Amino acid sequence: MQICVVGVGYVGLVTSACLAEAGNTVVCVDNDSEKIASLKNGVIPMYEPGLTEIVKRNEQLGRLHFTTDLKYGVDNALIIFLAVGTPSAPDGCSDLSAIFAAIGEIAENLHDYRIIATKSTVPVGTHKKVADIMKSKTKAPFDYVSNPEFLKEGAAVEDFMSPDRIIIGTTSPEVRTIMHQLYSPFMRKRSRILFMDPASAEMTKYAANTMLATRISFMNEISALCEKLGADVEMVRHGLGSDSRIGSAFLFPGVGFGGSCFPKDIRALIHTGAEHGVEMTIAEAVQRANVRQHDRFAQRVLDYFQGRQDRTTVAAWGLSFKARTDDVRESPAIYCIRKFLRCGMKIRAYDPEATSAAMVALEGAVETCPNGYDALDGADALAIFTDWQEFRNPDFETIAKKLKEPVIFDGRNLYDPDLVRNKGIQYHSIGRASV
């Protein structure tokens, strides 16, 4: 099948590469000429496990093409996917300017029937606005599909190749058949292609992300109560997750969630509710709880060093908002480190993939190190923000020797408290008694 993907960011590139891997011919279009030139030279602009290999393989096989020429992409595709960014505007709504600009340009170059499919996360009702723009700029026939993505950063390729479900929002039986054909190769074990109207598909994306964020924030609030009452949140998590009605996913307490999806989508859902006179009280509470969790963790470190914060150096392990990605957008690590810096602390930081992006976000205000153990040199404490695999079983004796004070603040509950205590290290985690 002939595919065009407009917008070669995180979602667009993963979508393009995986569709090409299934045998489709995909043209990737982006107005960033430097990005396109880099992709043509085999340079992938983000870290995502498995993505580089798929991109290079399919480009060499002639199934994956990169260009700044939108007309070429429109002329050589039956399905045109929109995967441009929809960042938060200052008032919390989704900024759809890139969507509308792309749709206008597609319409101006459209002369024959095409299917327009939106991968970008857009507010409910966007399908009507897109259709109106298309109709105002072209007489060519088209159908619109809302096809939201459900990709987890760090596991996006796996999620696309073996999806939990595919949401297709369309009212056309013919389009349902075409989209079913497109996604059937990814449904060999079981078919989970769900068809619905475009508005319901748009709402499903926001509802899903807000529900997952709610589970995280709920466990983080439970962790705070556990600390006050002497309960162990990890035992509570296991007990809660063993309930078949609840399940164990997204119940891990920690320093809070971040990234490009959850915070932005919650803000957009709250804004959409306000526009239509519906107060989104749960989404608002989740948003507040998440920021509060960032603050709770940062304050724990600051309180420990009260009176000497300006003479304290903290080693930070992890800068990305989660493991297996270089994305630092709304990262809890960046949030907390900024608070530390404002209080006069110095930071020695290490992350396997996100160092460059974090240095931009922090305006070069921290010292970065080539590995985690080097970050401990001269540091008074270790703060862990991201659950990278290499942090899960460290050499605690080396940590104790290198730190001026053997103390760990673990924002991901990576370790057994008794094990750390037996190594002579003070250990402060989430929702468990400090040792």
C-alpha positions as CSV (number, residue, x, y, z in Angstrom):
1,M,0.0,0.0,0.0
2,Q,1.2,3.5,-0.7
3,I,1.5,5.7,2.4
4,C,2.5,9.3,3.1
5,V,3.3,10.4,6.7
6,V,3.4,14.1,7.3
7,G,5.5,15.0,10.3
8,V,8.6,13.0,11.1
9,G,8.8,13.4,14.8
10,Y,8.5,10.6,17.3
11,V,5.1,9.3,16.3
12,G,5.6,9.9,12.6
13,L,9.0,8.2,12.3
14,V,7.9,5.1,14.3
15,T,4.7,4.9,12.3
16,S,6.6,5.2,9.0
17,A,9.2,2.7,9.8
18,C,6.8,0.1,11.1
19,L,4.4,0.4,8.2
20,A,7.4,0.1,5.8
21,E,8.5,-3.0,7.8
22,A,5.2,-4.6,6.9
23,G,5.8,-4.2,3.2
24,N,4.2,-0.8,2.5
25,T,5.9,2.0,0.5
26,V,6.1,5.0,2.8
27,V,7.0,8.6,2.0
28,C,7.9,10.7,5.1
29,V,7.4,14.4,4.7
30,D,8.7,17.1,7.0
31,N,9.4,20.8,6.5
32,D,12.6,20.6,8.6
33,S,15.2,20.2,5.9
34,E,18.0,19.5,8.3
35,K,16.0,16.6,9.9
36,I,15.3,15.1,6.5
37,A,18.9,15.5,5.4
38,S,20.0,13.7,8.6
39,L,17.5,10.9,8.1
40,K,18.7,10.4,4.5
41,N,22.2,10.0,6.0
42,G,21.1,7.4,8.5
43,V,21.0,9.8,11.5
44,I,17.9,9.1,13.7
45,P,16.9,12.2,15.6
46,M,15.7,10.4,18.8
47,Y,16.6,7.4,20.8
48,E,14.0,4.5,20.6
49,P,15.1,0.9,20.9
50,G,15.0,-0.9,17.6
51,L,14.0,2.1,15.5
52,T,17.4,2.8,13.9
53,E,17.7,-0.7,12.5
54,I,14.2,-0.7,11.0
55,V,14.6,2.8,9.4
56,K,17.9,1.9,7.8
57,R,16.8,-1.5,6.6
58,N,13.6,-0.2,4.9
59,E,15.4,2.8,3.4
60,Q,17.9,0.5,1.9
61,L,15.1,-1.7,0.6
62,G,13.5,1.3,-1.1
63,R,10.3,1.1,1.0
64,L,11.0,4.2,3.1
65,H,11.7,7.7,1.6
66,F,12.3,11.1,3.2
67,T,11.5,14.4,1.6
68,T,10.4,18.0,2.2
69,D,8.2,17.9,-0.9
70,L,4.6,17.5,0.4
71,K,3.2,17.4,-3.1
72,Y,5.3,14.3,-3.9
73,G,4.0,12.6,-0.8
74,V,0.4,13.4,-1.6
75,D,0.8,12.3,-5.2
76,N,2.2,9.0,-4.2
77,A,-0.1,7.8,-1.5
78,L,-3.6,6.5,-0.9
79,I,-3.4,7.1,2.8
80,I,-1.9,10.4,4.2
81,F,-1.2,10.2,7.9
82,L,-0.9,13.4,9.9
83,A,1.7,13.1,12.7
84,V,2.6,16.7,13.4
85,G,3.0,18.1,16.8
86,T,0.1,19.4,18.9
87,P,1.9,21.0,21.9
88,S,0.1,22.7,24.8
89,A,-0.8,26.3,24.3
90,P,-0.4,28.7,27.3
91,D,-4.0,28.2,28.3
92,G,-3.7,24.4,28.3
93,C,-5.4,23.7,25.0
94,S,-3.8,21.8,22.2
95,D,-2.1,24.1,19.6
96,L,-3.5,22.8,16.3
97,S,-1.7,25.3,14.1
98,A,0.6,22.7,12.6
99,I,-2.4,20.4,11.9
100,F,-4.3,23.1,10.2
101,A,-1.3,24.3,8.2
102,A,-0.5,20.7,7.0
103,I,-4.2,20.1,6.1
104,G,-4.3,23.3,4.1
105,E,-1.2,22.4,2.1
106,I,-2.4,18.8,1.6
107,A,-5.8,20.1,0.3
108,E,-4.1,22.5,-2.1
109,N,-2.1,19.6,-3.6
110,L,-5.0,17.1,-3.7
111,H,-6.5,16.2,-7.1
112,D,-7.6,12.6,-6.6
113,Y,-9.3,10.6,-3.8
114,R,-7.2,10.2,-0.6
115,I,-7.8,9.0,2.9
116,I,-6.6,11.5,5.5
117,A,-5.7,9.8,8.8
118,T,-4.8,11.7,11.9
119,K,-2.2,10.1,14.3
120,S,-1.6,13.3,16.2
121,T,-3.4,13.7,19.5
122,V,-6.2,16.3,18.8
123,P,-9.2,17.5,20.8
124,V,-12.6,16.0,20.2
125,G,-14.2,17.7,17.3
126,T,-11.0,18.3,15.3
127,H,-12.3,15.9,12.6
128,K,-15.0,18.5,11.7
129,K,-12.5,21.3,11.5
130,V,-10.1,19.3,9.3
131,A,-13.0,18.3,7.0
132,D,-14.1,21.9,6.7
133,I,-10.6,23.1,5.8
134,M,-10.3,20.3,3.2
135,K,-13.7,21.1,1.6
136,S,-12.8,24.8,1.5
137,K,-9.6,24.2,-0.4
138,T,-10.2,21.3,-2.7
139,K,-12.9,19.7,-4.8
140,A,-11.1,16.3,-4.8
141,P,-12.9,13.5,-2.9
142,F,-11.5,12.4,0.5
143,D,-12.4,10.5,3.6
144,Y,-11.2,11.3,7.1
145,V,-10.0,8.8,9.7
146,S,-9.2,9.4,13.4
147,N,-6.5,6.9,14.1
148,P,-4.9,7.8,17.5
149,E,-1.5,6.3,18.5
150,F,-0.9,4.4,21.7
151,L,2.8,4.1,21.7
152,K,4.9,4.1,24.9
153,E,8.2,5.8,24.5
154,G,10.9,3.2,25.0
155,A,8.7,0.4,23.7
156,A,7.1,2.2,20.7
157,V,8.4,-0.2,18.0
158,E,7.1,-3.2,20.0
159,D,3.8,-1.5,20.6
160,F,3.3,-0.7,16.9
161,M,4.3,-4.1,15.7
162,S,2.3,-6.0,18.3
163,P,-0.5,-3.5,19.3
164,D,-2.9,-4.0,22.2
165,R,-5.6,-2.5,20.0
166,I,-6.0,-0.3,17.0
167,I,-8.7,2.5,17.1
168,I,-10.2,3.5,13.8
169,G,-12.6,6.4,13.7
170,T,-14.5,6.5,10.5
171,T,-18.1,6.3,9.2
172,S,-17.2,4.9,5.8
173,P,-17.5,1.1,5.2
174,E,-15.0,1.3,2.3
175,V,-12.4,3.1,4.5
176,R,-12.9,0.5,7.3
177,T,-12.0,-2.2,4.7
178,I,-8.8,-0.3,3.6
179,M,-7.7,0.4,7.2
180,H,-8.3,-3.2,8.2
181,Q,-6.1,-4.3,5.4
182,L,-3.4,-1.9,6.4
183,Y,-3.3,-3.1,10.0
184,S,-4.0,-6.8,9.5
185,P,-0.3,-7.7,9.3
186,F,0.1,-6.5,12.9
187,M,-2.9,-8.5,14.2
188,R,-1.7,-12.1,13.3
189,K,-2.2,-13.4,16.9
190,R,-5.5,-11.7,17.6
191,S,-7.6,-9.1,16.0
192,R,-8.1,-6.0,18.2
193,I,-9.1,-3.4,15.5
194,L,-11.9,-1.4,17.0
195,F,-14.1,0.8,14.7
196,M,-16.0,3.8,15.9
197,D,-17.0,7.3,14.9
198,P,-14.2,9.9,14.7
199,A,-15.3,11.9,17.8
200,S,-15.3,8.7,19.9
201,A,-11.8,7.8,18.6
202,E,-10.5,11.3,19.5
203,M,-12.0,11.0,23.0
204,T,-10.6,7.5,23.5
205,K,-7.0,8.8,23.2
206,Y,-7.5,11.4,26.0
207,A,-9.5,9.1,28.2
208,A,-6.9,6.3,28.0
209,N,-4.0,8.6,28.8
210,T,-5.8,10.3,31.7
211,M,-6.9,7.0,33.1
212,L,-3.3,5.7,33.1
213,A,-2.0,8.9,34.7
214,T,-4.8,8.6,37.3
215,R,-3.5,5.2,38.3
216,I,0.0,6.6,38.7
217,S,-1.1,9.6,40.8
218,F,-3.4,7.4,42.9
219,M,-0.5,5.2,43.9
220,N,1.7,8.2,44.6
221,E,-0.9,9.6,47.0
222,I,-1.1,6.2,48.6
223,S,2.7,6.2,49.0
224,A,2.5,9.4,50.9
225,L,0.0,8.0,53.3
226,C,2.1,4.8,53.6
227,E,5.0,6.8,54.8
228,K,2.9,8.5,57.5
229,L,1.4,5.2,58.7
230,G,4.3,2.9,58.5
231,A,2.9,0.8,55.6
232,D,5.0,-0.4,52.7
233,V,3.7,0.8,49.4
234,E,5.4,-2.0,47.5
235,M,3.4,-4.6,49.4
236,V,0.3,-2.5,48.9
237,R,1.0,-2.4,45.2
238,H,1.3,-6.1,45.0
239,G,-1.9,-6.6,46.9
240,L,-3.8,-4.1,44.8
241,G,-2.4,-5.4,41.5
242,S,-3.4,-9.0,42.3
243,D,-7.0,-8.0,42.1
244,S,-8.1,-9.2,38.7
245,R,-10.5,-6.2,38.5
246,I,-7.6,-3.8,38.8
247,G,-4.5,-5.4,37.5
248,S,-0.9,-4.4,38.1
249,A,-0.1,-2.0,35.2
250,F,0.8,1.7,36.0
251,L,0.6,1.1,39.7
252,F,4.3,1.8,40.4
253,P,4.8,4.7,42.8
254,G,7.6,7.1,42.1
255,V,8.6,10.7,41.6
256,G,5.7,11.3,39.2
257,F,5.0,11.1,35.5
258,G,6.2,13.3,32.6
259,G,6.9,13.1,28.9
260,S,5.2,14.5,25.9
261,C,1.8,12.8,26.3
262,F,0.3,12.5,29.8
263,P,0.8,16.1,31.0
264,K,-0.2,17.6,27.7
265,D,-3.2,15.4,27.2
266,I,-4.5,16.0,30.7
267,R,-4.3,19.8,30.2
268,A,-6.1,19.5,26.9
269,L,-8.9,17.4,28.4
270,I,-9.4,19.9,31.2
271,H,-9.5,22.7,28.7
272,T,-12.0,20.9,26.5
273,G,-14.2,20.3,29.5
274,A,-14.1,23.9,30.4
275,E,-15.0,25.0,26.9
276,H,-18.1,22.9,27.1
277,G,-19.1,23.6,30.7
278,V,-18.0,20.2,32.1
279,E,-15.6,20.4,35.1
280,M,-13.0,17.6,34.8
281,T,-12.5,17.3,38.5
282,I,-10.6,13.9,38.4
283,A,-8.2,15.1,35.6
284,E,-7.6,18.3,37.6
285,A,-6.8,16.3,40.7
286,V,-4.4,14.0,38.8
287,Q,-2.6,17.1,37.4
288,R,-2.2,18.6,40.9
289,A,-1.2,15.3,42.5
290,N,1.6,14.8,39.9
291,V,3.2,18.2,40.6
292,R,2.8,17.6,44.3
293,Q,4.7,14.3,43.9
294,H,7.6,16.1,42.1
295,D,7.7,18.6,45.0
296,R,7.5,16.0,47.7
297,F,10.6,14.2,46.4
298,A,12.6,17.4,45.8
299,Q,11.7,18.7,49.2
300,R,12.8,15.5,50.9
301,V,16.3,16.1,49.5
302,L,16.2,19.8,50.3
303,D,15.1,19.1,53.9
304,Y,17.9,16.6,54.4
305,F,20.5,19.3,53.6
306,Q,18.7,22.1,55.3
307,G,21.1,24.9,56.3
308,R,23.8,23.7,53.9
309,Q,22.1,23.4,50.6
310,D,24.5,25.9,49.0
311,R,27.4,23.7,50.0
312,T,25.8,20.5,48.7
313,T,26.4,18.5,45.5
314,V,23.9,15.9,44.4
315,A,24.6,13.1,41.9
316,A,21.6,12.6,39.7
317,W,21.0,9.3,38.0
318,G,18.6,9.7,35.1
319,L,17.4,12.8,33.3
320,S,14.8,11.5,30.8
321,F,11.2,11.3,32.0
322,K,11.4,7.4,31.8
323,A,13.9,4.7,30.8
324,R,14.6,3.7,27.2
325,T,14.1,7.2,25.8
326,D,16.1,10.5,25.5
327,D,12.9,12.6,26.0
328,V,13.2,15.1,28.8
329,R,9.9,16.9,28.1
330,E,8.3,17.6,31.5
331,S,10.7,15.2,33.1
332,P,10.4,14.9,36.9
333,A,14.2,14.9,37.0
334,I,14.4,18.3,35.2
335,Y,11.7,19.7,37.5
336,C,13.5,18.6,40.7
337,I,17.0,19.6,39.5
338,R,15.7,23.1,38.8
339,K,14.5,23.3,42.4
340,F,17.9,22.1,43.6
341,L,19.7,24.7,41.5
342,R,17.5,27.5,42.8
343,C,18.5,26.6,46.3
344,G,22.2,26.8,45.4
345,M,22.9,23.1,45.1
346,K,25.4,21.7,42.5
347,I,24.4,18.8,40.3
348,R,26.6,16.1,38.8
349,A,24.3,14.2,36.4
350,Y,24.4,11.0,34.3
351,D,21.9,9.6,31.8
352,P,22.6,6.9,29.2
353,E,20.8,8.8,26.4
354,A,19.3,12.1,27.5
355,T,22.3,14.1,28.4
356,S,22.3,16.4,25.4
357,A,18.6,17.2,25.6
358,A,18.8,17.7,29.4
359,M,21.7,20.2,29.0
360,V,19.5,22.3,26.7
361,A,16.6,22.1,29.1
362,L,18.8,23.1,32.1
363,E,20.7,25.7,30.1
364,G,24.0,24.0,30.8
365,A,23.7,24.6,34.6
366,V,24.7,21.1,35.6
367,E,27.8,19.1,35.2
368,T,27.3,15.9,33.2
369,C,29.4,12.7,33.6
370,P,30.2,9.8,31.2
371,N,28.9,7.2,33.6
372,G,27.0,6.9,36.8
373,Y,29.9,6.2,39.1
374,D,31.8,9.3,37.9
375,A,28.8,11.4,38.9
376,L,29.3,10.3,42.5
377,D,32.7,11.8,42.8
378,G,32.5,14.8,45.2
379,A,28.8,14.4,45.7
380,D,27.0,14.4,49.0
381,A,24.1,12.2,48.0
382,L,22.7,10.2,45.1
383,A,19.2,11.0,43.7
384,I,17.7,8.5,41.3
385,F,15.0,9.8,38.9
386,T,14.8,7.3,36.1
387,D,14.6,3.5,36.1
388,W,17.2,2.7,33.6
389,Q,18.2,-1.0,33.6
390,E,21.8,-0.2,34.5
391,F,20.7,1.5,37.7
392,R,18.9,-1.6,39.0
393,N,21.8,-3.6,40.4
394,P,24.7,-1.2,41.1
395,D,27.8,-1.7,43.2
396,F,26.6,-0.3,46.5
397,E,30.1,-0.6,48.1
398,T,31.4,1.7,45.4
399,I,28.5,4.1,45.9
400,A,29.2,4.2,49.7
401,K,32.9,4.9,49.2
402,K,32.5,7.6,46.6
403,L,29.7,9.6,48.2
404,K,30.7,12.1,51.0
405,E,27.7,10.9,52.8
406,P,26.4,7.4,52.0
407,V,22.8,8.4,51.3
408,I,20.4,7.5,48.4
409,F,17.2,9.2,47.5
410,D,15.4,6.7,45.2
411,G,12.5,8.2,43.2
412,R,11.8,4.8,41.5
413,N,11.9,2.3,44.4
414,L,14.6,0.3,42.6
415,Y,16.2,-1.4,45.6
416,D,15.4,-3.6,48.6
417,P,15.8,-1.3,51.7
418,D,17.3,-4.0,53.8
419,L,20.0,-4.7,51.1
420,V,20.9,-1.0,50.9
421,R,21.0,-0.7,54.7
422,N,23.3,-3.6,55.1
423,K,25.7,-1.8,52.8
424,G,25.9,1.1,55.3
425,I,23.9,3.5,53.2
426,Q,20.9,5.6,54.3
427,Y,18.1,4.9,51.9
428,H,15.0,7.1,51.3
429,S,12.5,5.7,48.8
430,I,8.8,6.3,47.9
431,G,6.1,5.1,50.3
432,R,8.4,3.0,52.5
433,A,10.2,3.7,55.8
434,S,13.6,5.4,55.4
435,V,16.5,3.3,56.6
